[in-house]
Amino acid sequence: MGSMPPRKSTLEHTQIAASAAIDKLGSDLLAMDLSEQMLLSEVFLLISGGNERQIDAIADEVERQLSLLGEKPTRRESSESWILLDYQDLVVHVQTQQARQYYSLDRLWNDCPSIKLDAIAAADAFKAGK
């Protein structure tokens, strides 16, 4: 039985969240399409930050940008090294580099297709002086 790909709105929210994270110097962004996994969520967005203050700033900016679209997380869970924003279809994980390596969600879900993030292409072009 084929599953539905992520909805257009979920993909748009993923792009906006990625852009917000990059604005706050989030790194190693990875968006994974979980639609084949029969989970409640369609997309996981993983973001790394340098330290507790930075992951807080990244999560706040993601939340702020999505709230401009009327999207509010159904829950926000945070520890010193990991903040989870649950928008149901989209779940944003902001982790310190150490937590990211330790929990390695990337590897756990590495059979899921990744979603191209426009904000990364734009940031790379900017760095390359385009």
Buried (B, 14 or more C-beta within 10 A) or exposed (E): EEEEBBBEEBBEBBBBBBBBBBBBEBBEBBBBBBBEBEEEBBBBBBBBBEEBEBBBBBBBBBBEBBEEEEBEBEEBEBEEBBBBBBBEBBBBBBBBBEBBEEBEBBEEBEEBEEBEBEBBEBBEEEEEEE
